[in-house]
Each structure stands twice: as C-alpha cells, then as structure tokens.
Amino acid sequence: MVKNVCKFYFFTKSLLFVIFHRLMVSFLFSYQDDENNEGDGILSLFIILFSGLQGLISNKILPILASLKSFPHEYKLF
C-alpha cells in the first residue's frame, strides 16, 4: 500500500511538472515573435503564476491527499 501511495505521489508530481513546463514553453514561443517586446511582462507573470501553482499543488495538496484518513497512521508519508 505504501508503494502505491508513493507511486501516485511521484507520478502526479512528475506529470504536473511536465504540464507546467510545456505551458511555460508554449507561452515563451508565442511571445517570442513580438516586435515591441510588449509580451515580456505577461510572460513573466505567467511563469510566476505557473511555478507558484505547481509548488502549491506539489507541496500542499498532494501531501494532504497522501495522508487522508483512509490510510492507516503508519502509512502517512508526511
């Protein structure tokens, strides 16, 4: 059971990292062709937003899901 929880946690964390990385790269390439560099502030805002959201999910929400009361006390990861 512990292996299943660990696999779920690391798989979800890796999947979130890949999704947010792809989103940041797509925004980077979409604003790269801007001639007046007007998109730089928006790009920085999106990068900060996505990295903060990824950190919130991986550091706060996933440990809560992993330590739900459905798991016995000795299987708590965090």
C-alpha positions as CSV (number, residue, x, y, z in Angstrom):
1,M,0.0,0.0,0.0
2,V,2.9,2.4,0.7
3,K,4.3,1.7,-2.7
4,N,1.0,2.6,-4.3
5,V,0.8,5.9,-2.4
6,C,4.5,6.7,-3.3
7,K,3.9,5.8,-7.0
8,F,0.8,8.0,-7.1
9,Y,2.6,10.9,-5.4
10,F,5.7,10.9,-7.6
11,F,3.7,10.2,-10.8
12,T,1.4,13.1,-10.1
13,K,4.2,15.4,-9.2
14,S,6.1,14.5,-12.4
15,L,3.0,14.9,-14.5
16,L,2.4,18.3,-13.1
17,F,5.9,19.3,-13.7
18,V,5.7,18.3,-17.4
19,I,2.4,20.0,-17.9
20,F,3.5,23.3,-16.4
21,H,6.8,23.1,-18.2
22,R,5.0,22.6,-21.6
23,L,2.7,25.5,-20.8
24,M,5.6,27.9,-20.0
25,V,7.5,26.8,-23.2
26,S,4.4,27.4,-25.3
27,F,3.9,30.9,-23.8
28,L,7.6,31.6,-24.4
29,F,7.4,30.7,-28.0
30,S,4.1,32.6,-28.5
31,Y,5.5,35.8,-27.2
32,Q,9.0,35.4,-28.7
33,D,7.9,36.9,-32.1
34,D,6.6,40.1,-30.5
35,E,8.5,43.0,-32.2
36,N,7.9,45.6,-29.4
37,N,8.5,43.2,-26.5
38,E,5.1,44.1,-25.1
39,G,4.6,40.5,-24.0
40,D,7.5,40.3,-21.6
41,G,5.6,41.4,-18.6
42,I,2.7,39.0,-19.3
43,L,5.2,36.1,-19.9
44,S,6.9,36.8,-16.6
45,L,3.5,36.9,-14.9
46,F,2.5,33.5,-16.4
47,I,5.9,31.9,-15.4
48,I,5.5,33.1,-11.8
49,L,1.8,32.0,-11.7
50,F,2.5,28.5,-13.1
51,S,5.5,27.9,-10.9
52,G,3.6,29.1,-7.9
53,L,0.7,26.9,-8.7
54,Q,2.9,23.9,-9.3
55,G,4.6,24.5,-5.9
56,L,1.2,24.8,-4.2
57,I,-0.1,21.6,-5.6
58,S,3.1,19.6,-5.1
59,N,3.8,20.9,-1.6
60,K,0.4,21.4,-0.1
61,I,-2.3,19.5,-1.9
62,L,-0.5,16.2,-2.7
63,P,0.7,15.6,0.9
64,I,-2.9,16.2,2.1
65,L,-4.2,13.7,-0.4
66,A,-1.5,11.2,0.6
67,S,-2.3,11.5,4.3
68,L,-6.0,11.2,4.2
69,K,-7.7,9.3,7.0
70,S,-8.4,6.4,4.6
71,F,-4.7,5.4,5.1
72,P,-3.6,4.0,8.4
73,H,-1.5,6.2,10.6
74,E,1.7,4.3,10.0
75,Y,1.4,4.8,6.2
76,K,1.5,8.6,6.4
77,L,4.3,10.0,4.2
78,F,4.5,13.5,5.6
